Every structure is written in structure tokens, then in C-alpha cells.
Amino acid sequence: MPAARAGKGVFGGERGQGFREDSEYRRKGTCNIFLAYDIDKGVRYTKVTERRAKQDYALFVDELLAEHYPDAEKVTIVQDNLNTHCYGSFFTGLQELRAWELRKR
């Protein structure tokens, strides 16, 4: 069944106008997709989570740096200003020592 279901209501238009059809949206769940793109390598890294929380963001960044950039001394991250995208997220989702390591990187 498509997300937008036609047929909820059909409205007659005035003379000279076509008919208008109303539709209904049914939500079938949500998810969150993290995406990191390395412009130098042309590689994308993604992770799908059930929710969007500071802990999830911190784990994504931690996994990304540990798996793909373990030897990098400094990493530059360009991101939007979503409330979960901040240094405080590291301290919410990780152990304090690891959070400080990421913060300094």
C-alpha cells in the first residue's frame, strides 16, 4: 500500500475547474541515517539507527574515526547545526576519556 492513499475525498470544483482529490499519509515508522562523506577519497560512510539521539551520533563518529581514520591526528568535520551535532554528544554517549580524545581530534 503506498504511503499516500488516494480516495479519501473527492471535491467538485466550480464550473471550469477540474476535480480535486484529497490524499492521506500513513506513517509506517521512522529511522535516522548518518552520512559521512570523505571528499578527498570520494567515499561515503553511512549508518542507520532507529532514533536520532546524541548517543547515536557519538557512536557513529567514534566508529567512523576508529575504523577508517585510526592514525589521523586531526579530523575536520563539516556538519549542520542539528542539536545532536556538538561536542557535548561525545560526553553523553561515550566514556569520558574517549570523549576527550574525540574532542581534541
Secondary structure, DSSP 8 states (H G I E B T S, - for coil): --SEEEEEEEE---TTS--EEEEEE------EEEEEEETTTTEEEEEEESS--HHHHHHHHHHHHHHH-TT-S---------TTSSHHHHHHHS-HHHHHHHHH-
